[in-house]
Amino acid sequence: MSDTKPWYRSRTLWFNAICLVLAAAEAQLNVLQGQLPGGVYAWLAFGLPVGNAVLRFITTTAVGK
């Protein structure tokens, strides 16, 4: 038996999908950058790859079909 999980159970893929949707919405609506003080938006952008790295390190099962 293969040690994989379905794609929809992947926390990393869900995290990336949510970030993609939020980034696309921000690009069209320009809501966050105007509402967040100072460099908070830049820190959020910095946090995305950090979040990916954390999820990658805690992942123990490969994604299958």
C-alpha positions, -999 to 999 in steps of 0.1 A, spaced: 0 0 0 13 34 -10 20 60 17 2 89 0 -28 111 7 -53 127 -17 -44 162 -28 -73 178 -9 -59 166 24 -26 185 19 -22 215 43 6 229 21 -16 229 -10 -45 245 9 -22 271 23 -9 280 -11 -44 280 -27 -57 304 0 -26 327 -4 -31 327 -42 -68 337 -39 -60 364 -14 -31 378 -35 -53 378 -67 -81 396 -48 -56 421 -34 -42 427 -69 -77 436 -82 -92 453 -51 -62 470 -35 -78 466 0 -50 453 22 -21 476 13 -42 507 20 -55 495 53 -24 479 69 1 502 86 37 506 75 55 475 64 29 449 76 20 440 40 57 434 32 60 412 63 30 392 52 46 387 18 78 376 37 57 352 58 43 332 29 74 313 20 82 309 57 47 293 61 54 270 32 87 259 47 71 252 80 44 231 64 70 213 43 90 203 74 60 190 93 46 171 62 51 133 66 30 120 38 33 124 0 4 137 -21 -11 112 -45 -40 113 -69 
